[in-house]
Amino acid sequence: MKQYIVDAFTDKLFSGNQAAVCVLEKWIEDELMQNIATENNFSETAFAVAENDGYYLRWFTPVGEIDFCGHATLGTAFVIFNYYEKNETSIKFFTQIGEITVNRKDDIYEMDFPAYKLSKISVTDEMAQAIGVKPVEAYLDRDLLLVLDSEETVMNLKPSREKMKKLEGLCIAVTAEGKCFDCVSRVFAPELDVVEDSVTGSTHCMIAPYWADRLGKTDIVAFQASKRTGVLYCKVMDESVIISGKAVLYSVADILSQI
């Protein structure tokens, strides 16, 4: 079985977010996919199988399957376009959240994702205790979005992993208006055994609509201020967010050759 490791949302190695990608001839057991993901210990390992006129796509964290992942979708699209469907400019993925279309334009990959809802909730003492500062606003969908007062606050944040586990939301995102970018963010996923995610495409389906409304514009350039960093180009539509980015290949390996 071939496994590709791709750095997503970046144009240089050792930055962006790592994703492992396995393009399979047929599905293998869920337990084996989970074991591979746990062994990789990246935030996501993606598995894809060609079916019908596209690819079925699933994502696994080190501790379980997840319903949606942006950077591993970008990584999988990069692998398929460059190694399996070299003449194609568009790919359809069938996933738990529905059909996702990815278009290739030179070295940019445009992913059409569903937008998250921005359901405003009250800021609580538990939120402030978990991240170390009091948020200005809070919103909840699959993930929890906490709006902070400044870029510096986002950059310097030292949240408590254990206290964040008690908050609602699969991922905990903090964001503020940026100086060189429209917005900056950081994303934590303690429930998924991911202390801090490097670049999170899925959560920007919530971050980008927030800043599009706040700034009065549809095109948002977002910077994720993790140690590895990454840039996401977002276009907010009525029901969807087109998130675009670049990717680079780190390695190709053979694993579990007996399968």
N, C-alpha and C positions, 0 to 999 in steps of 0.2 A: 504494500500500500504506500503510495506517495503521500508525503506530507510537506506542505509549503508553509514557511513562516514569513509573514508579510508585515511590514511596518506601515500602518494606515494613517491617513490624514497628515502626511508629511512627504517631502521630496528628498529626504536624506536618511540614511541608516541611523539606527540607535536613537531615533526620536519618534514622535507619533505614538500609536498604540499597537502593540504586537497582537497578531492573531495567527493561530495555526489553522490551516485549511486542508481538508481531505476531500478530494473529489472521488467518489466511489462508483464502481460499476453497479452495485446493488447495496441495499441497506445491510448493515451488520447489526448485531445485537445492541440494544440500548446500553446494557451493562458495559460492553466493550467500548462504546463511544464515551461513556462516562469515565472509564478507567484511563482512556487516552487523554481526555481533558484534564483529569486529575494529575496524571503524570506530567503533562505539559506545564501545568500550573500558571498558564496565562489567564487573563480575565475571561477570554473566550477561545474555544476551539470550534470551528464550523465544519459541518459535514454536508455535502451536496451530492445528489444523485440526479442524473439526467432522466427526465420523464416528460411525456407529452411534448410540448413545444417549449419547454424551459427546464428548470432545475428545482427540485424540492430541496429546501435548505433548513437545517436545524443548527441550533447553537447550544453549547454546553459550557458552563463555568466549572471551576474546580469542584464545586459541591452539588451541581444539578443543572438540569436543562432550563433555559430561559426562553421567554416567548418572543424576544426581539433584541437584536444587537446591531448597531450601526456600523462600527468599525470592522467587525468580522464579515458583514455583508460587503463592505468595500474591499476587504482582503480577498473574499471569495470571487467577487467580480473581477478583480485584478488577475487572479490566477486563471479563471476561465477564459477571459479575453486574450490573455497572453500565451496560454498553453493548450487550450482545448478548442476555442472558437475564435481563431485568429482573424477571420474575415468578418466577424459580426461586429456591429456597433450598438446592439441592444440585446439585453438578456432579461428574461422574466424569471423571478424566483417565487415559488409557492411556499408560504410560511404560515405559522400559527396566527399571524395578524392579517393574513390575506396576501394578495399578489403584490410583489414589489418589482418595479421596473428599474433597471440600471442602464444608462446610456453612456457610451464612451465618446468623448470628444478630445482627441489628441491624448494628453496624459491626465486628463481630468475625468473623473467618474461621477456622474450625476445620479443620485438615488432618490426615487420618489417615495417618500415615507408618509404615513398618516400623521396628522398633527395631534398632539395631546391637548386635552382640555385644560384650561386654566381656572380651576375651582379655588377661589380664594378662601383661606381658612385663617383662624386667629393665630397670631404669634403667641407662643407659650413660653413659660419659664424653662420647660424641658428642652425646647429648641435652643434657647440661649445657653443653657448649661452644657448641652451636647457639643455645640460648635465653639463656645467660648465668647461669643458676642451676641447681642440682641439683633435679630433680623429686622429689617424695615417692613417687609411683607413676606407672606408665605402662601404657597399654592400647592395643591395636591392633585395628582392623577395616579398613574402607576408609580411615579417618582414624586419626591418632595422637593419643591423648589423654594429656596430661601434667598431672598433679595437682600443684599448688604449695602452699606452706605458708600463704599469706595473700592476701587481696584486694589489699593494697598491692604485693605482689610481681608479681601479674598486671598491675596498672595501670602499674607502672614498668618493665616488661620491655622490653629493647631487643635483640631477637634478631638473629642474623646470617642474612641471606637466603641467602647462598651455603652456609653450613653446614647450614641447615635443608633444603636441597635433597638433602642426602645421607641424611636420615632417611627411614624408612619412612612410608607414609601419604600419601594424596593431599593432605589438609589436615592442618595441625599445629595442634592446639587446646591451649590452656593454660587451666586452671580452678582456682578455689579457692572455699571457702565465702564467702558474701557477708555483709555487715552489714545492708543494707536489703533485699536479695534473698536467695533461697535459695543462689544461686551467681552468680559472675561468670566471664566467660571472654573470651578473645581468640582469633581464628582467623587463621592465615596459610596461604597457598596458593602458595608460590613456583613449584611445578611448573606451575601454571596462569597464571603471570605476574600473580598477584594478591598484592601485597606483604602487605596485611592486609585481610581481608574485613570489611565493616562489621557485618553481622548474618547469621549462618549457620544457617538452619533445619535443613539436613541434618545437620550435626555435632551439633546438639542431640538427635538421635536416639541419640547416644552419651553426651553430657553429662548429659541428663536422667535416663536410667536409672542412671547412676553415682550421682548425688546422691539419687535416690529410694531407692536401696539404702542409701546412707551415712546419710541423714537419717531413714529409716524412714517415708517418706510418699510418696504417689503424685502429688500435685500440686506441681509445681516452678515457681516464678517465677524466670526466668533473665534476667540482665542481661549484654549483650555490651558490653564496655568499650572499643569502638573510638572513634575521634574523633567519629563521627556518632552512636554509641550506638543501642541498641534493646532492647526488652523482649519476651520470648517466654514465653507461658503454656503449660506442658507438663503433660500428664497421662499417666503411664506405665501402660500396660496389660501383659498377658502378652507379646504378640508385637509390639506397636505402641506408638507414642507419638503422642498427639494434640497437635499444636503449633498454638497459636492466636495471632493477632495482628491488628493493624489496618494499614491502608494508606491512603495519600493520593496523588492524581494530581498529577504535576508538569507534564506537557505532553502534547499530542497533535500529531503531525506527519505529513506525507505524504512518503514516501520512494520513490524509484525508480518514479515515476509511469508510466514506460513499460511496466512489467510488468503 
